[in-house]
Amino acid sequence: FDFKGTVQLMGEALNKQAEADQLLADWNQRVATLHTELQAQVGDQWPLQVAITNVRNDHLRVYLEDSFAGTVLHDLGFEFPPMSAQRTWGVKLNSKENIPSMNADVMFIIFQSQDGSVHENYQAWSDHPLWQTLDATQNNQVYDVDLVAWLMSGGIIGANNMMDQLYTHFGIQS
């Protein structure tokens, strides 16, 4: 999920280092700008804690900072629930009793597919009383996000698409 390293490697391999450097400079500028905007918007509540939740047909996955989406959000200064003492891509949740472990200020929901069973599973989790205790739920900060950009892309284009969605979800002009 090291999309910045991939951009550098591609620049070297294709003899387009200047273009790769510019892509990364543009990325770093976008990160700095959005970070500043987010911090100004939430004030003393910054940094926000974020949960990236992937809904499957039979369980949930919560991605942490070592996932692709996690690296993008980490660059922006978001923090993650302390779900695991080890650095890992994320945690697989099979029991609704684990809902409190994913408590965060903001939750981004990735639906693994548009299959009805995935949405039924989400409904079962989100209808649970523990789900209603989550900070993101109580503050109406739960957002559906794009599967491809947030989970499947793993590249600079996907990272920029994620950034576009963050601008939209937080109501910030880009």
C-alpha positions, 0 to 999 in steps of 0.5 A: 500500500506504499503508493508514494513509493510506487510513484517513485519507483515508476518514475525511476523505471520509466525515466520520468522522475520529474513527473513522479516528483511533481505528482508527489509534491502535488499530493503533499500540498493537497495533504497539507491544505486539507489537514489545515482545513480539517483542523480549522473546521473541528478546532480543539477536537483535532485530531479526529479518530477515524474508523474505516469499516468494510462490510462483508456478507458475514462480518465486518473489517476495520482497517487501521493505519497500515491499510491503504486507506489508513495510510492516506488518512494517517498522512492527513493526521487522523488517528485510529481506534486502539484495536490492536497492539500490533501494527496490522492492516486491520481487524476482522470482527465476527461478533457484535460484542466487539462494536465498542472497539471500533468507536471513533469520531468519524466512520467511513463505510466501505460496502464490499459489494452491492449484494443484498446480503452485504447490506443485510449484514450492515443493517444487522450491525447498525441496528444493534444497540451497541452501534448506537453508542458509537461517537460517529453514529451519535454525531451523524458522522458515518459516511459511505465511501467508494469501494474502488478508491478506498480499498481496491486501488492502492495507487495515487489516483485512488488516494486523490479520489479518497481526498476528493470524497473527504472534501465532500464529506466534510463540506470543505471547498477544494 
